[in-house]
Amino acid sequence: MILIKKAAAILSLSLFLASGTVYANANVPVTEEAQVNAATLLKNSYTYLGSLNKYAFTASITNSVDVDGEDVVIKRIADVKVKRPDQFRIDSKGENFNRSSYLSNGVFTMIENEEKYYASVKTGKGIDGTLDMINKKLGIVIPLSTLLHSDMDKFIHPKRVQYFGTRTVSGVECNYIAFRQGSTVVHLWIENSDTPLVRSAKIVTNDKNERGTTDMVMRWDTKPGFSDAVFVFKAPKGACNIAIRPAK
């Protein structure tokens, strides 16, 4: 159990890296042609995602981490629903983990579904503003947040990226790119079509504080049939409301 808890903590960090390092500058030496192609592929992917007003995706996440010399594997499924500009819902389930996050009517809520305790904070903002606010003021990082932002293309300026041609992911032809950020290497497989969605990602981290690999495979629905009701949080019977303290 202790190993699982330690691994879960590391998984949260790995998912943060998955949400943050994709648009960071890299330091992998490549040719100019590969650099231009990869940067364009990445920018086009996030530009396309930002243009969608309503979409959903499921991410199958496998995290393998070194915990006290032992390799621990944790698997999770994240179901994500987005309606721009101001609604999202994320349901994440895995071993010893069952959490949901909501944004609707300018209120962000997180709930631990098994323990039945939740916290809400009024942001008065849309998706982009809420993600920025809860990160900066509350220290809360939403896993996969780069796939919720509408303006990620504004932050994507990789200087050195490698392009490895095309690969097939779940029957879909994808462009494969990768780059390094510090001790982390990010691999992305982006659909090779006029709907350039990220179909798979791999984050490899190797430093003295963290060693592990996070693999993700995404299934997308760009014409989902959900209603606005899915974004409205309703506290379950017996749930406990707790306060969110600002990050120090």
N, C-alpha and C positions, 0 to 999 in steps of 0.2 A: 504493500500500500504506500509506503514512504517513497519507493522508487517511482510509482505511478504519479504521485503528487509532484515530485521533483520534475518528472518528465513533462507533466502537464504545464508546469510553469515555464519550462524551456520551450514547449510548443507554442505558448502564447507569444513568446519573443520571436520565434521563427515566423509565425503568422504576421507579426508586426513587420518583420523584414520583408515578407511577401507583399505587404501593403506599402512599404516605403522605399525599397531600394530600386524598384523598377525604373524610376525616373532619375536616379542619381548618376553622377558622372562616373565613368568606369576607367580602368587603366589597363585594358587589354590591347596590346599592339596589333593592329590589323591594317589591311590595305585601304586606300581611300575609297575604292569602289564598294568594298564590303561595309565600310563605315556609313556611307551615304545610304545604301540600301537598307541596312538594319535600322538606322535612325528613322527613315521614312516609314518603314513597316510598323515600327513602334508608335510613331506619331499618328499614323492613319488608324491604327487600332483604337487608340483612346479617343481620337476625334469621332470615329464612328460610334463608339459606346456612348460618348457624351451627347450624341445627336438623338439617341433613343429616349423617348418620353416614358415608355413603360416596358419593362422586361423582367425576366426571372432567370435564375440559373441555380444549378445544384453543383456544389464543389465536393468531390470525394478527396479527402485529405489523409495522407499517410505520413506520419512523422516518425523518424527513427533517430533516437538520441542516445548519446553515451552518458549514462548516469552512474557515477562511481565505478566506472570500468565495465558496466553492464549495458548491453544494447537493449533499449526498450522501444517497442513499437506501439504507437498510439494511432488509432484510426478514428476519423470523425467525418460526419456528413453535415454540410451547411447548405440549407435551403434559403435562398435570398430572393426577395421580391422588391422591386423598385418602381415607384411612380414619381416622376419629376414634376415639380421641383422640390417637393417637401414631404415625401412619404417613403419609408422603407421598413422592411421587416426581415430579420435574420433569425433562423432557428438552427442551432448547432447542437448535434447530439453525438456522443461517443462514450467510451468507457469512463465512468465517474464524471460525466460532463453532460449537462442538459440545460442550455441557456438560450434565451431569446432576447432580441433587442428590437425596439419599435421607435419609429419617429412618425408622429402625426399631429397636426394642429400645433406645431411649434413646441411639442413636448417629447423629450427623449426618455425612454424607459428601458431598463434592463431587469430581467427576472431570472433567478435560478429556479428552474421548474421543479426540481426534485425537493429542494429545501423550502421552496415557496417563500422566498424573501425577494423583494424587489425595491428598486429605487427609481425615482423620476426627477427630471430637472427640466425647467422651462427654458428653451433656447430662443424661441421666437424667430427661428431661422429655418431656411431650407436645408436640403441635404448637405451641400457643400459647407455652408456656414456652421451647421451643427457639428459635422465631423471635425472641423477646425477648432471650434469652441471647446468641445468636450476633451479634445486632445490637449490643447494649450492650458485650459483652466482647471480641468479635472484629472488630467493624466490618463484619460481613457482612450485606448486605441482599439478601433473596430477592425477585426480581421477582415481581409479582403476589401478594405476601404477604397483602394484604387479602382475597384470595379463598381463603386457607387458614385464617385465624383463625376461631375459633368465636364470639368475643365482640366483634367489631368494632362492633356496635351500641352498646356501652357507651362508645365513644369518638366517636360521631357526633353532634356538636352544632352543625351549621352554623346561623349566625344569619341569614345573608342569602344566599338561593338563588333562582335564577330557574327558573320552570317554563314550558316552551315547548309544552305539549300532547303529542300523540302523533305518532310517526313509525313507519315500517315498516323493520325491520332484518332482512334475510335471511328475509323473509316473515312475521316476527313483529311484532305491534303492540307498541310500546314507549313508555313515558313518557320524555320528554326533559327533563333538568334540567342546569343548569350553574351554576358559581360561580367566583369568583376568589380566589386565594391568592397575595398578593404579585404577582410578575410571571408567575405561572402561572394559566391558566384551564383548569378541568376540566369536560368535558362527559360526561354519562352517559346511556345509553339503557337503561332498565330495563323488562323484560318486563311488559306490562300484563295480569297474570293472577294467579291464586293461587300461582303459582311465580315470584315477582318477581326473576329473575336478571338480572344486568348482561349485556346482549347486545353492547354496544359501548361504547367509551370513546375520548375524544380529549383529549390533554393538549397544550396550546400554551404554550410558554415563550418569553419575550422579555425578556432582560436583557443586560447587557454581557458576561457570561461565557458565556451559552448562549442560542442561538436555534434553535428547532426545533419539530417537531410529531410526536407519537406517536399513531398510530391503531391501535386494537385491535378485533378482532371475535372474540367468543367463541361456541363451540359446546359445549353442555352435555349431559352424560349423568348423570342423577340415579339411574339404576339400572344401574351398570356391572357387568360380569361378571368383572372381574379377581380373581385370588387374592392372598393375602398374599405369595406368592413374588415379585411384581413390586417389592416394597419392600426386598428383601434385596439389599444390594450385594455383588457378587462381583468382585474385582479381576481385570481381564483379564491374560492372559499378557504378561509384560514390563512391566507397569505399575509406576510408581515412587511410593512412599508418601512424602509430604513433610509437614512440620509446619505447623500453623496458629499464627501468632504473635498474641498478644493485641493489640488496638488500643491505640494510645498516647493 
